[in-house]
């Protein structure tokens, strides 16, 4: 049977998970979701003095959200040395708990400056892919326990889903924007070709080649050259 303290912490985790599961990606940006995860993480692990979310993309790590900017120096030390709790968590896909002095000596100088002694790091998984890690920092030695590890595992499962959904939504929005930009560019290029065909008696291929030649010569995007031609209308001296 759970102790009163354990039951209280489990109940609090349930409330946090309900809040996290209610996140709607179309109403909240990726950055807002990241910050919410970091803020809620502090509530889940009570020995925690600060929390941060590390994202891993394109072979690089970055601290994407945090509750205390004092831990940024410690994170930079992990980036620079390539060692540390969240590095291990993301590479080995397991929760990592330890005292910095005994587990990661290269990080001791940065930890001493920040007053950080204990760290818990858990991977954030999207399927079999690690998209980052959730990191908990404490000024106390031996701050984190097996109970903390269990609660963090439950929390990161839901946090990873929320972040994965936010990432997918962000990618979809970006793709839609890119497609819209490409469509708009194609429309204005076709309009510019029409202007050149009418004013210079060119074929469609010749009109496009003329636009492309001037785009390359002036180091200006093809769309911008086309916009200039459309705006100038009959005055096509710029592409003579």
N, C-alpha and C positions, 0 to 999 in steps of 0.2 A: 504494500500500500504506500502511496506517495505521502511524503511528509507535507505539513501545511505550507512550507516554503516552496517545495517542488510543485504542489498543486497550484499555488498562487502564480508561479512563473509559467506554468503550462496554460493557465487561464489567460494570462496576459499575452502569451504567444498566440492563442486562438483569436483574441481581439485584433492583434496586429495582422494576422493572416487574413482575417475578414476585410480589413482595411486595404490590404495589398491586392486582394483578389477583386476588389471593386474598381480597380484602376481601369479606365477606358482609354485605350491608346489614341482614339481619334479626338479626345478632349484634353490630352496631356502630352506634352512634348517628351522626347527621349530624355532630355536633360532633367525635366521635372520628375520623370519616373526614376531616374538614377538617384536624384537627391532624396526622393521619398524613401527609396530602399535604404540609403545611408541613415536617414533620420530614424526610420523604424528599427533598424538594426541595433541602435543603442538601447532601445527599449527592451529588446529580446535578451540581450546579454548584459546583465546588470553590473558585473565587474568592469564593463567597458567604459573607458573615458572618452574614446573617440572611435569613429568608424569611417571606412572609406570603401568605395567601389573602384576596382581596377578593371579596365577593359583591355582585352588583347585583340589586336587586329593588324593584319599585314605584317606580322612578325614583330610588332612593337607593343609595349605596354604604356598605358597612361592612366593617371588618377582622374577619373571622370566625375566623381562626386565625393564629398567628405563633410564631416560635421565640425571639424576643427582644422584650420589651415596650418596649425603647428606640425601636423604629421606629414606635410608635403615634403619637407626636407628628408625625413626618414624614407619616404617612398622613392625620392630621387636617388638616395644611397643604394636602394635595392636595384633601381634601373642601371646605375653606374657599375655596380659590382656583379650584377647577374646572380646574386644569392639573396635569400631571404624567405620568409614564410609564404608570401603569396606567390613567389616564383616556384617554390616547391609544390604548393597547392595546385597551381595551374598546370604544371608539368606532370605531376604524378597523379592528378585527379583525386586527391584525398584531402581531408581536413588536417591542418597542421597546427599544433599548439607547442609553444615553447618560450623559455626565457631567452632573451636576445644574447646575453653575455655567454651563455653556455652553448647555445645552438647556432648562432651566427656571429662569431667574433668580428668579422669585417664591418658589421653594422654598429658596433658598440659606440664609436665616436658620435655618430649621428643620433643614436638612441639616448646617449647621455645629454646631449644638447637639448633634446626634446623632452627628456624626463620619461621616456617610454622604456619599460622593462619586460613586459609580457605581450605576446601577440597570438591571436588566433586567426587563421586564414582558411577560407573554404572556397573551393572552386565553384564557379557558376557555369552550369552545363546546359547546352542546347542540343539535346540528343547525346551523341558521343563527342560533340565538339565543345571545347572549353572556350567560353566567350569572355572570361575574366575571373575575378576573385572578389570575395567580400572579406574585408579585413577589419579586425577588432584590436584596439590598442589599449593597454592599461599601464598606469604608473606603478602598479604593485607587482611584486615578484610572485610567480606561481598563481596568477590571478584566475586562470581559466581551468575549469574542471570538466569531467566527463558529462555532467549535466549540461554545461554550456555547449559542449560539442553536439550533444543530441538535439538541443533546441535550435542550434545554428543549422544543422542539417535539414530540419523541417522548414526553417525559414528560407534557406537558400533554394530549396526546391521550388517554392512559390515565387521567390524573387527572380529566379532564372526564367521562369515562364513569363513574368511581367516584362522583364527586360528583352527577352527574345521576341515577344509580341511587339514591343515598342520599336525594336530594330527592324523587324519585318515591315511594320507600318511606315517607318522613316524611309526605308529603301523604296517602298511602293510610291510614296509621295515624291521622292526624288526622281524616280523613273518617269512618273507622270509629268513632272515639270520638264524633264529633259525631252520627252516626246512632244510636249506642247511647244517648247522652244524650237525643236527641229521642224515641226509643222509650220510654225510662224515664219521661220527662216526660209523654208521652201516656198511659201506663198509669196514673200517679198522678192525672192530671186526670180520667180516666174514673172512677176510684175515687171521687174527690171529688164528681163529678157524681152518682154513685150514692147517696152519702150524703145529698146535698141533695134528690135526687128522693124518697128514702124518708122523710126527716124533714120536708120542707116541702111535699110534694105538688107538686113542680115538674115541668115537662116537661124533657127533656134540653137544649133550647135555652135555657130560662129558667135552668137550673142553670149552664150555661156562662156566660151573660151575667152572672149574679151573681158568679161567680168573677172574670171579667174586670173588672167594675166595681170590685171591692175591690182587685184587683191594681193597677189604674191609680190609685185613690184613695190607696193606701198606698205607691205607688211600689215595689212588691215584685213579683218575678217571679211569673207565673201558677203555675208549678210549686210555688213556695214556699207560696203561698196554698192550693193543692190539698193539699200535704203537711200543712199545719196542720189543714185540715178532716178529712183522713183520720185523723190522729192523735187529734183531738178526738172523732171518731166522732159520737155523738148530740148532743154539745154544739156546736151550730152558731151560737152567739150572735155569733161573730166576723164572720159574714157576714149578719147581719140587716139 
